[in-house]
Amino acid sequence: MSVLRREGFAERPTGSELIMNLLDAAQEAAAGGDCLKLVKFLRDRYIQFSRERPGSAGLFNVIRHILTHVRDHGCTGVRDYIAGLKESYDKALWSASEVMAKRIVDGEVLMTNSNSLAVRRLFEILVRNKVKFSVYVLESRPGLEGLILADYLDKLGVETYLIVDSAARFFMKNIDKVVVGAEAVAANGAIVSKVGTSLMALVASEARVRFFTIAPTLKISLETVYGELIKLPEGDWRLLMNEETRKSLPEKYVAKAPLYDVTPPNMIDGVATELGLYPPQSIPILVKTIYGSYPPQLTPLEKLFSELLGGG
Amino acid sequence: MEGIPREVLEIADGIRSMRIRGAGKIARSAAEALKIAAEKYEDAREPGVFRKYMARVADLLIETRPTAVSLPNAVMYVMQAVFTPASDFETLRNSVVSAATRFIEESNNAVKRIAEFGSRRIKENSVILTHCHSTAAVSVITEAYKQGKVVKVYSTETRPFYQGRITTRQLIENGVPVVQIPDSAVRYFMHEVDQVVIGADTITSNGAVVNKIGTSQVALVAHEARVRVFVAAETYKFSPMTVIGELVPIEFRDPSEVVPAEWLQVHRNVRVLNPSFDVTPPEYIDAIITEVGVIPPQGAIMILTERLGWAIDKIKQAGLTKLRFEDLVEE
């Protein structure tokens, strides 16, 4: 794998793994029964995520849920609440993948990119259900996480084709369905996903290939209901190569590598959630189902923090 | 090989062993080889014998690289002179030598002319996106930059071989502000882009452009964003074989260009598919910029019939998918 580092290969936690990790860490922060410590911990993470993964709606929703619980119920039962959140997210992720799995029939050829946990679970369910399928995986620069997914598929025993990101259109005619994960789903049904997803969606739509995303409802970005734009982080050459390769290039060499892009709802045929398969345009209906009203009553995170920390 | 000058054989060998590389260089070397062959011809001073000899040289050259389109085009250009009716040997030989010289000169000037024509199509304050590496495309962009029209260039990395790094390096050397982006980010950046300028490997009779894998996606994304796509290509990139319906073969290259061989050895269920080219349909291309002028992609057939009409007639006549000049010589 050291050769691959030269190409900018890096293991990064997926959006869902980050959510699970955050819940585990929050559990630990709440261990002493000290909720101030928990809230401060969440505030630090909030600042960090706003900088590093501003597009990962699930993380902000988790923080909001815990803060709201502390505000409404104090510290009592917060650890059970966090444990419950984790369990229900894990369940929701399985259910969403189950919903997607029902749409895949024997003999189909799928295409995907990156290394989404939801998509990995979809493949696991299909194998368990003895559905025969094959998968085209894009290597997914920057990061080359497609290789991690290909490794996972290899171990599952699935017929897998690894291709460069540029070859999506070349092979799209062979594909029955494209399935991807999502970092966030916006109120209008647009999704934030690994960069290149919107390109793959456009190529699919040109070839009239169906395009689906698997996203538990925790990934719906509530802020977007109020017009907030989802910020997308960009990196530089460090995401594309190692120091050694950089040295072989001119001093003035500049690179820009976005991590995510936005796929518009008109290119998405369905969003598989734990509540079922929804057209992207019906996200407001989902929000109403879960939060009781549309638009949802939303206290901004900043306000929750200042309420709980007393402006500190 | 008997009777064929040593210099000619050396050039043929250079093309075969890939010592001579790049569509333009291959084409000019082939024309040069034919020129030398004509000049050094020492057999009977009769047009018929001379034609037979030149046909042998032409076939030898074409066989060195069966898939390169510039090579047969250069050879056909010169061979057209070989097959023009001539009563005396000296006139015939002179016209062959001058055809070869003309081809080399035109080819050498082609990139300059393309840069000149292409730069006129670039608007003020343009952000340009390019894919892979093309000398013609880099020349167009550099010329437009010199005219003060280019603000920024996005150059894709172009996996698996990173030819985009060559483009970036050349643009930096020419003083052009350039930012490298991963191939996956083309749609992310397209809303900032005013024009796409790319090269071509082969252009077919219906105006489709065969070029580095990923080109057709770039063109699709540009089309979606209503960004103009210009293809910079010398006329020897147009394929006469496609006029009789031949498909352009697309090479699948070694998987180890994408992932290390060791990775593949431990992943037995994974196959790496590594096509090196894709086909961009004419509807995603706004213009092809050649050294003879700017044409719509649908005008490709005109370039082919005007410039290579003779060769196409011969191909049709002989019903050949592989042209053999020796068969064309009448006894």
Interface residues (C-beta under 8 A of the other chain):
Chain A: M1 V3 L4 N113 L138 E139 S140 R141 P142 L147 A150 D151 L153 D154 G157 V158 E159 T160 Y161 L162 I163 V164 D165 S166 A167 A168 R169 F170 F171 K194 V195 G196 S198 L199 L202 V203 E206 W237 L240 L249 P250 K252 Y253 V254 A255 K256 A257 P258 D261
Chain B: T156 E157 T158 R159 P160 R165 T168 R169 I172 E173 V178 V179 Q180 I181 P182 D183 S184 A185 V186 R187 Y188 F189 K212 I213 G214 S216 Q217 L220 V221 E224 V258 V259 P260 E262 W263 H267 R268 N269 V270 R271 V272 L273 N274 P275 D278
